[in-house]
Every structure is written in C-alpha cells, then in structure tokens.
Amino acid sequence: MVLSGLALALALALALPSMALDNGLARTPPMGWMSWERFRCNVDCQTDPRNCISEKLFFEMADRLAEDGWRELGYEYVNIDDCWSAKQRDAAGQLVPDPKRFPSGIKALADYVHARGLKLGIYGDLGIFTCGGYPGTMLEQVRQDAQTFAAWGVDMLKLDGCYSSAEEQAKGYPEMARALNATGRPIVYSCSWPAYQGGLPPKVNYTILAEFCNLWRNYDDIQDSWDSVLSIVDWFFTNQDVLQPAAGPGHWNDPDMLIIGNFGLSYEQSRSQMALWTVMAAPLLMSTDLRTISPSAKEILQNRLMIQINQDPLGIQGRRIVKEKSHIEVFLRPLSRAASALVFFSRRTDMPFRYTTSLAKLHFPEDAVYEVQDVFVRKIIGALKTADNFSVVINPSGVVMWHLCPIALPVQPRHVGHRAPGEGFRPALL
C-alpha cells in the first residue's frame, strides 16, 4: 500500500514521537536578512563582484546589520539562500561551498557573523538538486548534511523542496528535524514543505507541521512587485481560518521576504507590506541591499514600535476583520497586556480615502478606553472610547496603523456580542 504524503507524515509522527523538533527556538518571529529576492542566483563574480553570491556579499551585509542599527532592533540572521555550494559534493559526499566564491569556507563566515553578535542561516533542498541546480539533500544524506551545517556553526536552515516527491518530503522534512536535534546545536528550522503541497488541508496538516518546523513557507515566492505582495496578502487572509491557528511561539507561517528598499514598491506600498507582515506575525527577513538602502526604506524597516508589535510574546497571528465595498480592509492583531494592533489598509488607486468607524464596530469590549498611538508617526493620538466614532485618512495602496493600549477596561468578563468576521480575535483581557 502506498501512503499519501499526509498519511505517511502522520504515521511517522505516531511511530516516532521523539522526532519532533522541540528546540525551544524562534519564540518570536525570526528577524534578519536573506539574499534571495534581491540577489537571486547571481554567480557571475567576474563581471558583477559586488552583487554576486559570494562570501564578500555576506561579510558586507553582516557589517551593515552590526553597524547600522539593525542588530539592536532584533535583525540578527544573515541568511545565505541558494547557489552557494559547489556543483558537486566532495569525495566524502559532503556539501562544500563554491571554492572561488567562498574561499574562506562557511565556518569562517559563521565565525565572522558570530563575532558581530549575529547568526548565520544557510539553504538546503530536500531533493536531487536545489531549485538553482546545485546539489540537493537526498533522504540518505539528511543526517550527514545536518551534521555538516552544525559543524560549520550554522544557526538557521531553510530547507527547500525542489526535485522531490510528496512521499520524499513527508519522510525527509521530519527526518531533518530529528537530525538537527541530534547535532546538539540550536538550529532554527525553516521548511518549504507546505508550499509544495498547495499550502492547505487535506494535503497539509499544520498540527503535524508545527511539531517539526519553526517556520514554513506556505505559498509562492515573493517577487519585487506590488502585485506579488497583494497575491500573498490575498492568499493568506482568504485562508486565515486555516493558517492563523497554526502560528505561535516556535512555529510561524512565513509569507516570504520583505522587499522594502528594492525597486517594485512605492513608499506607501512599502509601509503597507511592513504593517501587514507585522500583523501576520511574519518573520521579518529583509532582502534588499543594506549598503545602499534609502533613508525612507530604512526608517520603515527600523520602526521600533512596529518591531515591538511583530515580536509580541503572545505570538498571535492577526486576522482581517473587515472587508468593505469601498476597498478598505481592517486587520486586527491581539497583543499582550490587552493591547492590540489595528491596520487600516486601502486597496484604492484613486485618492486618499476617509474611513469612519468605531472600536465597537470592530468588536472591542464595551465601555473600554484605549490610548491610541500612530505606529508610523509614533505619536500618541489620544484616548478613545469603544463607542466613539473616529476617522482615518488612508492613502491609495497605503495603511494607517494603530497601537491601542487599554487605559480602562470594563469590570465584566470579556464582552460576548454579535459574532463577527473577527470572532475570537477581540482584544484579549489579560
């Protein structure tokens, strides 16, 4: 009998309960920098030495994270993506870095990164080849590759899924979790498993996935365009009833990299991606050139209150709670200490839109009062009662984002009122 990928994974989970990752890592969404979206598989170091996938690129990005204020805000991972390795394994069957582009070796790069108070991530692929055509990790090589990464001092592994079957993935992704545990080195494990199975049940079982992986790619690769950002937002929030419960401390949905600072997003769209990724409790993995990033993009990515919200210890992924005919959408993320984050997002393309509502309409507790802070302006707007109407002006493709902190909460238990699109995600009275 041939088991489906899901059935096989379930059988393995029941037979080998000790193989769960259980590494205590990624209690908040990982933050850092990743090479792929901005630098792709550029291996032409002869004609483009500044932008090719080489140790020089990662040395320089580590310097920027350490020296330009990123590390102190939590951006700690320097993540190598595809195309780092030689085209062949060595005589012992081990993965080796390309000798011309990484002459110092990955261990030396990890040491350099660690000396700057940062962590190193690397890329592998559960299959014959990586997506870029470099040596992949076959099932019989999983343990060896895990040991290699640990010996190099790697702190995060992204394991892709090109050139493998559903059955191989069902065996290999859990096996890598077990192999990483066995190394004794703390390595955050990022799986692309659900993205290769359509991202949704019945092919994807998020309960099982959370036992094996710290974060996972659910959907398509992000591209440097607003259309790509919108397609990801649409998929994630259309399927929020499935995806939202799967996220939490130690296991996160990953809508892919932040492309702020590149070429495809306007200023308003850049603010929108940052706000929406934050409300999704998404990993904040930038893929841009930190050596040349503009002040405006840097300001968005280094917004302290935004990062505080993203890194909230409760780890609750937000939801879309309103979708208006006027093309305004409202997203809510419950935070610790009974606080909340609200994002008002405009899909309009004509002009700024004045949107009027109240916290009561958004199903906040009755008779409560909140201090409201504008996340981007970083100014206290004032106190707001649940029943008070208010208006926000939202630019086309833009957002207004609020942080709400309770000043006064009702004495009665949590308000239970009309069941709404955001049911279960009213601000928790903690």
C-alpha positions in Angstrom: 0.0 0.0 0.0 1.3 3.5 -0.9 0.6 6.1 1.7 -0.2 9.7 0.7 2.3 12.3 1.9 -0.1 13.4 4.7 -0.8 9.9 5.8 2.8 9.0 5.8 3.8 12.0 7.8 1.0 11.2 10.3 2.2 7.6 10.6 5.8 8.7 11.2 4.7 11.2 13.8 2.8 8.5 15.7 5.6 6.0 15.4 8.4 8.3 16.3 7.1 11.0 18.7 10.7 11.8 19.7 11.4 13.2 16.3 9.6 16.4 16.9 11.8 19.5 16.7 11.2 20.8 20.2 14.2 23.0 20.1 12.9 26.0 22.1 13.9 28.4 19.3 12.0 31.1 17.4 9.7 32.0 20.3 9.1 35.2 18.3 9.3 35.5 14.5 12.9 35.4 13.3 14.3 38.7 12.0 17.3 39.3 9.7 18.4 39.5 6.1 18.2 36.9 3.3 19.9 37.0 -0.1 17.4 35.5 -2.5 14.8 38.1 -3.6 17.4 40.9 -4.2 20.4 38.9 -5.4 18.9 35.6 -6.6 21.4 33.2 -8.2 23.9 35.7 -9.5 27.1 33.7 -9.5 29.0 35.9 -12.0 31.6 37.3 -9.7 33.9 38.2 -12.6 31.6 40.8 -14.1 29.5 41.7 -11.1 31.7 41.1 -8.0 29.6 43.5 -5.8 26.3 41.7 -6.3 27.2 38.0 -6.8 26.5 35.3 -4.3 29.9 35.2 -2.5 31.3 35.4 0.9 32.1 39.1 0.3 28.4 39.8 0.0 27.6 38.2 3.3 30.6 39.7 5.1 29.3 43.1 4.0 25.7 42.5 4.9 26.8 41.3 8.3 28.8 44.5 8.7 25.7 46.6 7.9 23.5 44.7 10.3 26.0 45.2 13.1 26.9 48.8 12.4 23.8 50.5 11.1 21.4 49.8 14.0 19.7 46.7 12.7 21.2 44.2 15.2 20.0 46.2 18.2 16.4 46.1 16.8 16.5 42.3 16.5 17.6 41.8 12.9 20.1 39.1 13.8 20.2 36.5 11.0 22.4 36.7 7.9 20.8 34.1 5.7 22.5 32.5 2.6 20.0 31.3 0.1 20.5 29.1 -3.0 23.6 28.9 -5.2 26.3 29.0 -2.5 27.7 25.5 -3.0 30.0 23.8 -5.5 28.3 21.9 -8.2 29.4 18.6 -6.8 29.8 17.1 -3.3 33.3 16.3 -2.2 34.9 12.8 -2.2 33.3 12.1 1.3 29.9 13.0 0.0 29.8 16.3 1.9 28.3 19.6 0.7 31.1 22.1 0.1 30.9 25.8 -0.7 32.0 27.1 -4.1 35.8 27.5 -3.7 36.1 30.6 -5.8 33.1 32.5 -4.4 33.5 31.2 -0.8 37.3 30.7 -0.5 37.3 31.1 3.3 34.6 28.4 3.8 31.2 28.6 5.6 32.8 28.0 9.0 34.9 31.2 8.7 31.8 33.1 7.5 29.9 31.8 10.5 32.7 32.9 12.8 32.7 36.4 11.3 29.0 36.7 11.7 29.0 35.4 15.3 31.8 37.8 16.2 29.4 40.7 15.3 26.7 39.4 17.5 24.7 37.9 14.6 23.7 34.5 13.4 24.2 32.6 10.2 21.5 30.9 8.1 22.0 28.6 5.2 20.0 27.0 2.4 19.4 23.4 1.5 17.0 21.5 -0.6 15.3 18.2 0.1 15.7 16.7 -3.4 18.2 15.7 -6.1 19.0 19.3 -6.8 18.3 22.7 -5.3 16.0 24.9 -7.2 19.0 26.6 -8.7 20.5 23.3 -9.9 23.1 22.8 -7.1 23.4 19.5 -5.1 20.4 18.8 -3.1 19.9 16.6 0.0 18.6 13.1 -0.7 17.0 11.2 2.1 20.1 9.2 2.8 22.1 12.4 3.1 19.9 14.2 5.6 21.9 13.2 8.7 25.2 14.0 7.1 24.1 17.4 5.9 22.6 18.3 9.3 26.0 17.4 10.9 27.9 19.4 8.3 25.7 22.5 9.0 26.2 22.2 12.7 29.9 21.7 12.4 30.1 24.9 10.4 28.2 26.9 13.1 25.0 27.4 11.2 22.1 28.8 13.2 19.2 28.5 10.8 18.4 26.1 7.9 16.0 26.8 5.2 15.1 23.5 3.5 13.5 23.9 0.1 11.6 21.2 -1.8 12.5 21.3 -5.5 13.1 18.0 -7.2 11.4 15.8 -4.6 8.1 13.9 -4.4 5.3 14.3 -1.8 6.4 11.0 -0.3 10.0 12.0 0.0 9.0 15.3 1.6 6.8 13.5 4.1 9.8 11.4 5.2 12.6 14.0 4.7 11.3 17.1 6.4 10.6 15.3 9.7 13.8 13.4 9.4 15.8 16.7 9.1 14.1 17.9 12.3 15.3 14.8 14.0 18.8 15.1 12.5 19.1 18.8 13.6 18.1 17.9 17.1 20.7 15.1 17.1 23.5 17.5 16.4 23.1 19.2 19.7 23.4 22.6 18.1 20.4 25.0 18.2 19.4 25.5 14.6 16.1 27.2 13.6 14.4 25.1 11.0 12.6 26.7 8.1 10.6 24.3 6.0 9.2 24.9 2.5 7.1 21.7 2.8 3.6 23.2 2.7 4.4 25.4 -0.2 5.0 22.3 -2.3 1.7 20.8 -1.3 -0.6 23.7 -2.0 -0.4 25.1 1.5 -3.9 23.9 2.6 -5.6 20.8 4.0 -6.0 18.0 3.4 -2.6 17.8 1.9 -1.1 20.0 4.6 -1.6 19.2 8.3 -0.5 22.2 10.2 -0.7 20.4 13.6 1.9 17.9 12.3 4.0 20.7 10.7 4.3 22.7 13.9 5.8 19.6 15.5 8.7 19.6 13.1 9.4 23.1 11.9 10.0 26.5 13.4 8.7 28.4 10.4 7.5 27.4 7.0 6.8 28.8 3.5 3.1 28.3 2.7 2.8 30.0 -0.7 4.6 31.3 -3.8 7.9 33.1 -3.8 7.6 36.9 -3.4 8.7 39.0 -6.4 9.7 42.6 -6.5 6.2 44.0 -7.3 3.1 45.2 -5.6 1.0 42.6 -7.4 3.1 39.9 -5.8 2.6 41.4 -2.3 -1.1 41.6 -2.9 -1.3 38.0 -4.1 0.4 36.8 -0.9 -1.9 39.0 1.2 -5.0 37.7 -0.6 -4.0 34.1 -0.2 -3.1 34.4 3.5 -6.2 36.2 4.6 -8.6 34.3 2.4 -7.3 31.2 4.2 -6.8 32.8 7.6 -9.2 30.3 9.3 -6.7 27.5 8.5 -3.5 29.4 8.8 -4.0 31.7 11.8 -4.3 28.9 14.4 -1.1 27.2 13.2 1.1 30.2 14.2 2.6 30.8 17.6 5.8 30.8 19.6 8.2 28.4 18.0 6.2 27.8 14.8 5.3 30.6 12.3 3.7 31.0 8.9 6.2 32.6 6.5 4.7 34.8 3.7 8.3 35.3 2.4 10.8 38.2 2.4 10.4 41.9 2.9 11.1 43.6 -0.4 11.1 47.1 1.1 14.1 49.1 -0.3 14.2 47.5 -3.7 12.6 48.6 -7.0 9.0 47.4 -7.1 7.2 49.2 -4.2 6.3 52.8 -3.7 6.7 54.4 -0.3 3.1 53.8 0.6 3.2 50.2 -0.6 6.4 49.6 1.4 4.7 50.8 4.6 1.8 48.5 3.8 4.0 45.4 3.4 5.7 46.2 6.7 2.4 46.7 8.5 0.7 43.6 7.0 3.7 41.3 7.7 3.7 42.6 11.2 0.0 42.0 11.8 0.6 38.5 10.4 3.3 37.8 13.0 5.5 37.0 10.0 9.3 36.5 10.1 10.9 39.9 9.2 13.6 38.7 6.7 14.7 41.6 4.6 16.0 41.0 1.1 17.5 44.3 -0.1 20.9 45.9 -0.4 21.7 47.3 3.0 24.7 49.0 1.7 22.6 51.4 -0.5 19.2 51.4 1.2 17.4 54.7 1.2 16.7 56.6 4.4 12.9 56.2 3.9 13.1 52.4 3.5 15.4 52.2 6.4 13.0 54.2 8.5 10.1 51.8 7.7 12.2 48.7 8.5 13.6 50.2 11.7 10.4 51.3 13.2 10.7 50.3 16.8 7.0 50.2 17.7 6.4 48.1 14.5 9.1 45.6 15.6 7.7 45.5 19.1 4.3 44.6 17.8 5.8 42.0 15.4 7.8 40.4 18.3 4.9 40.4 20.8 5.4 37.4 23.1 1.9 36.1 22.8 2.7 35.3 19.2 -0.9 35.5 18.0 -1.3 36.0 14.2 -3.7 38.7 13.3 -6.8 38.4 11.1 -8.7 40.5 8.6 -11.9 41.5 10.4 -13.5 43.9 7.9 -13.6 44.0 4.1 -15.5 47.0 2.8 -17.1 47.6 -0.6 -15.1 50.8 -0.6 -11.9 48.7 -0.9 -10.9 49.4 2.7 -9.8 46.5 4.8 -9.2 46.3 8.6 -6.8 43.9 10.3 -6.5 43.2 14.0 -3.8 41.5 16.0 -4.3 40.9 19.7 -1.2 41.7 21.8 0.0 41.1 25.3 -1.3 43.2 28.2 -4.7 43.6 26.5 -3.2 45.8 23.8 -4.0 45.5 20.1 -2.7 46.5 16.7 -5.1 47.7 14.0 -4.2 48.2 10.4 -6.5 50.1 8.1 -5.5 49.2 4.5 -6.6 50.8 1.3 -6.7 48.9 -2.0 -7.9 52.1 -3.7 -5.9 53.6 -6.5 -7.6 57.0 -6.9 -7.1 59.3 -3.9 -6.8 59.3 -0.1 -10.0 57.9 1.5 -11.6 59.0 4.8 -12.8 55.9 6.6 -15.1 56.2 9.6 -15.8 53.5 12.1 -15.6 52.8 15.9 -14.0 50.3 18.1 -17.4 49.0 18.9 -18.0 48.2 15.2 -14.6 46.4 15.3 -15.9 44.3 18.3 -13.7 45.7 21.0 -15.0 45.3 24.6 -17.8 47.7 25.6 -17.1 50.6 27.9 -13.4 50.3 27.4 -11.0 53.2 26.8 -7.7 52.9 24.9 -4.7 55.1 24.4 -4.1 55.2 20.6 -0.7 55.6 19.1 0.0 56.0 15.4 2.7 53.4 14.6 4.3 55.3 11.7 4.1 58.8 13.1 5.0 57.4 16.5 2.8 59.9 18.3 0.0 59.4 20.8 -3.3 60.4 19.2 -5.2 60.4 22.4 -7.8 58.4 24.4 -10.6 56.6 22.5 -13.7 55.1 24.0 -15.1 51.9 22.4 -18.3 53.7 21.4 -16.6 56.8 19.9 -16.7 57.2 16.1 -13.4 58.1 14.5 -12.0 58.7 11.0 -8.7 57.8 9.4 -7.4 59.0 6.1 -5.7 56.2 4.2 -3.6 56.9 1.1 -4.0 54.7 -2.1 -2.2 51.3 -1.6 -1.4 52.6 1.9 -2.1 51.9 5.5 -2.8 53.6 8.8 -1.6 51.5 11.7 -2.5 52.0 15.3 -1.3 50.5 18.6 -4.0 50.5 21.2 -3.2 50.2 24.9 -6.0 49.9 27.4 -6.5 52.8 29.9 -9.7 51.5 31.3 -11.3 48.1 30.8 -14.8 47.0 31.7 -15.2 45.1 35.0 -17.4 42.4 33.5 -15.9 39.4 31.7 -14.9 39.6 28.1 -17.6 41.1 26.0 -19.6 38.5 24.1 -21.7 40.1 21.5 -22.6 39.7 17.9 -20.5 37.1 16.2 -18.4 38.8 13.6 -15.7 38.1 10.9 -13.1 38.7 13.7 -14.8 36.5 16.2 -12.3 35.0 18.7 -9.9 37.9 18.0 -11.3 40.7 20.0 -8.6 42.1 22.2 -8.0 39.7 25.0 -8.5 41.0 28.5 -5.3 39.6 30.1 
